[in-house]
């Protein structure tokens, strides 16, 4: 990307501000190349500012650095748990489909695709178990990136372009608003006509891998959090919002209580 306004944080903050109809204060603690093992220090920084919601994107660098999925998921689960214990809502965009990265030669690209999809499924289950919301990025971005690699990938052919980041952010906005209690009234409950419903976590994870824009969030059935198939999960397919203009951030602006802090 060429400007700060094209970054995922700026895009997400502006879209949430538009949906919430109020000022949003955004803080970013991520950095290029970060892996799940480094989430702990980022959570430490986020806890100090007490945000209302934390949005986490993690996993691709774990795959490229051959970190075991079980290890990656353990660090992510701990991060979500710590944030939840501090009454901070958590939205996690799971690992994208790395099979769309053209510079990775075959058969390594197929290995990357398989590994990233398995990690994404494991992340989704771990996030829900820890109390967060999981949103599949692979099922959204995979086909779109594969169909338009020149548009949605940056010059290095690995990281997304500005258009790619905009596509990624649009997937996260509805779930972020829902985590803040700001979902549209007609999205408060799952609707069968949209393919939504309450499922066991295993079945829900399979559906999330297949259908674009699927969000998983823990729920209860008749007062019980778990059934024979494990934890109950609400599966939602929220509508993506229209693009909004991104406000140029003012580094000298002082935060006030009127905003919604996001990390």
C-alpha positions in Angstrom: 0.0 0.0 0.0 1.1 3.6 -0.6 -0.7 5.5 2.2 -1.8 4.8 5.8 -5.4 5.3 4.6 -5.1 2.0 2.6 -4.0 -0.1 5.6 -6.4 -2.6 7.1 -6.5 -0.7 10.4 -7.5 2.6 8.8 -10.1 0.8 6.6 -11.6 -1.1 9.5 -11.6 1.9 11.9 -13.4 4.1 9.3 -16.0 1.4 8.4 -16.7 0.8 12.1 -17.1 4.5 12.7 -19.6 4.7 9.8 -21.5 1.7 11.1 -21.5 2.9 14.7 -22.1 6.6 13.8 -19.5 7.8 16.2 -15.8 8.5 16.5 -13.4 5.5 16.6 -9.9 5.5 18.1 -7.7 2.9 16.6 -4.4 1.5 17.9 -2.3 -1.0 16.0 0.2 -3.3 17.7 0.8 -5.7 14.8 3.9 -5.7 12.7 5.0 -7.3 9.4 6.2 -10.9 9.8 4.5 -11.5 13.2 3.8 -15.0 14.2 1.3 -16.4 16.8 4.1 -16.7 19.4 4.4 -12.9 19.4 0.7 -12.3 20.2 1.4 -12.2 23.9 3.4 -9.0 23.7 0.7 -7.4 21.5 -2.0 -8.4 24.0 0.1 -6.9 26.8 0.1 -3.6 24.9 -3.6 -3.8 24.1 -4.6 -4.5 27.7 -2.9 -1.2 28.8 -5.4 0.9 26.7 -8.5 -1.2 27.5 -10.1 -1.3 24.1 -13.7 -2.3 23.5 -12.8 -4.8 20.8 -9.6 -6.4 19.5 -9.3 -7.6 16.0 -6.6 -10.2 15.3 -5.2 -11.4 11.9 -2.7 -14.2 12.3 -1.5 -17.4 10.8 0.1 -16.9 7.4 3.6 -16.3 8.8 3.2 -19.4 11.0 2.6 -21.5 7.9 5.5 -20.0 5.9 7.8 -20.5 9.0 6.6 -24.1 9.4 5.2 -23.5 12.9 3.2 -26.5 14.0 -0.5 -25.8 13.9 -1.0 -27.0 17.4 1.6 -24.6 18.6 0.1 -21.7 16.7 -3.4 -22.4 18.0 -2.2 -22.6 21.6 -0.7 -19.1 21.4 -3.8 -17.7 19.7 -6.2 -19.4 22.2 -4.2 -17.9 25.1 -4.4 -14.4 23.5 -8.1 -14.6 23.1 -8.6 -15.9 26.6 -6.6 -13.0 28.1 -8.6 -10.4 26.2 -11.9 -12.0 27.1 -11.0 -12.1 30.8 -10.5 -8.3 30.5 -14.0 -7.9 29.0 -12.6 -7.1 25.6 -14.6 -8.5 22.6 -12.4 -10.4 20.2 -12.7 -11.0 16.4 -10.2 -13.2 14.7 -9.7 -13.4 11.0 -8.3 -16.9 10.5 -5.4 -17.9 8.3 -5.9 -17.0 4.6 -5.6 -19.6 1.8 -1.9 -19.5 0.9 -2.6 -21.6 -2.1 -3.4 -18.4 -3.9 0.2 -17.1 -3.6 1.6 -17.5 -7.1 5.3 -17.1 -6.3 5.2 -20.3 -4.2 5.9 -23.1 -6.8 4.1 -26.4 -7.0 3.9 -28.7 -5.2 4.8 -26.4 -2.3 1.8 -24.2 -3.1 -0.6 -27.2 -2.6 1.1 -28.0 0.6 0.7 -24.3 1.7 -3.0 -24.5 0.8 -3.6 -27.6 2.7 -1.6 -26.4 5.8 -3.2 -23.0 5.8 -6.8 -24.4 5.5 -6.1 -26.9 8.4 -4.7 -24.1 10.5 -7.7 -21.9 9.8 -10.2 -24.6 10.9 -8.2 -25.3 14.1 -8.0 -21.5 14.8 -11.8 -21.2 14.4 -12.5 -23.9 16.9 -9.9 -22.5 19.4 -11.2 -19.0 19.1 -14.8 -19.9 19.8 -13.7 -22.1 22.7 -11.8 -19.2 24.2 -14.9 -16.9 23.8 -14.1 -14.9 20.6 -15.7 -14.7 17.1 -13.9 -16.4 14.2 -14.3 -15.2 10.7 -13.0 -17.2 7.7 -10.7 -15.2 5.4 -9.6 -18.1 3.2 -13.0 -18.8 1.9 -13.6 -15.2 1.1 -10.2 -14.1 -0.3 -9.1 -17.4 -1.8 -11.3 -17.4 -5.0 -11.1 -13.6 -5.4 -7.4 -13.4 -5.1 -6.9 -16.4 -7.3 -9.1 -14.9 -10.0 -7.5 -11.4 -9.9 -3.9 -11.8 -8.6 -2.6 -8.7 -10.4 -5.3 -6.5 -8.7 -5.4 -8.0 -5.2 -1.8 -8.8 -4.6 1.0 -6.2 -4.1 4.2 -5.9 -6.0 5.9 -8.7 -4.0 3.0 -11.1 -5.1 2.7 -12.2 -1.5 1.1 -9.4 0.5 -2.3 -8.0 -0.5 -2.5 -4.8 -2.5 -4.6 -1.8 -1.4 -7.6 -3.5 -3.2 -6.8 -6.8 -1.5 -6.7 -5.2 2.0 -10.0 -3.5 1.3 -11.5 -6.9 0.4 -10.1 -8.4 3.5 -11.4 -5.6 5.7 -14.9 -5.8 4.3 -15.1 -9.3 5.6 -14.2 -8.3 9.2 -16.4 -5.2 9.5 -19.8 -6.9 10.1 -18.4 -9.2 12.8 -16.6 -6.3 14.5 -19.8 -4.3 14.6 -21.6 -7.4 16.0 -19.0 -7.8 18.7 -19.7 -4.2 19.7 -23.4 -4.9 19.9 -24.0 -2.8 16.7 -25.2 -5.4 14.2 -28.3 -4.6 12.2 -31.5 -5.6 13.8 -32.3 -8.2 11.2 -28.9 -9.9 12.0 -29.6 -10.4 15.7 -30.7 -14.0 15.2 -29.7 -16.6 12.6 -31.9 -16.9 9.6 -32.3 -20.2 7.9 -32.9 -18.5 4.5 -29.3 -17.3 4.6 -28.0 -20.7 5.6 -27.5 -19.6 9.2 -28.2 -21.6 12.3 -27.0 -23.2 15.5 -24.6 -26.2 15.0 -22.1 -28.2 16.9 -18.6 -26.7 16.6 -17.3 -29.4 14.4 -20.0 -29.1 11.8 -19.9 -25.3 12.0 -16.1 -25.3 11.3 -16.7 -27.4 8.2 -19.4 -25.1 6.9 -17.2 -22.0 7.6 -14.5 -23.5 5.4 -16.9 -23.8 2.5 -19.0 -20.6 2.6 -17.7 -17.0 2.2 -18.2 -14.6 5.0 -19.0 -17.2 7.7 -18.8 -16.1 11.4 -18.7 -18.5 14.3 -19.7 -17.5 17.8 -20.4 -19.6 20.9 -24.0 -19.9 22.0 -26.2 -22.1 24.2 -29.1 -24.5 23.5 -31.7 -24.9 26.3 -29.2 -23.4 28.7 -26.4 -25.8 27.8 -23.2 -24.7 26.2 -22.4 -28.1 24.9 -24.2 -31.0 23.3 -23.2 -34.5 22.1 -21.2 -32.9 19.2 -19.3 -30.5 21.5 -19.8 -26.7 21.9 -22.9 -25.1 20.3 -22.0 -22.4 17.8 -24.1 -19.8 16.0 -23.2 -19.7 12.3 -23.8 -16.3 10.7 -23.3 -15.0 7.2 -23.3 -11.3 7.7 -23.7 -8.8 4.8 -20.6 -6.8 3.9 -21.0 -3.0 4.0 -20.5 -0.6 1.2 -17.1 1.1 1.0 -16.7 4.3 3.1 -14.3 7.2 2.8 -11.2 6.8 5.0 -10.4 9.7 7.3 -6.7 10.7 7.3 -5.6 10.2 10.9 -4.2 13.1 12.9 -1.2 11.9 15.0 -1.6 14.9 17.3 -5.2 14.2 18.1 -5.9 13.4 21.8 -8.2 10.5 22.5 -11.4 11.2 24.3 -14.1 9.0 25.9 -16.4 9.6 23.0 -14.6 7.1 20.8 -14.6 3.3 20.5 -11.0 2.1 21.0 -10.0 -0.8 18.7 -6.8 -2.7 18.8 
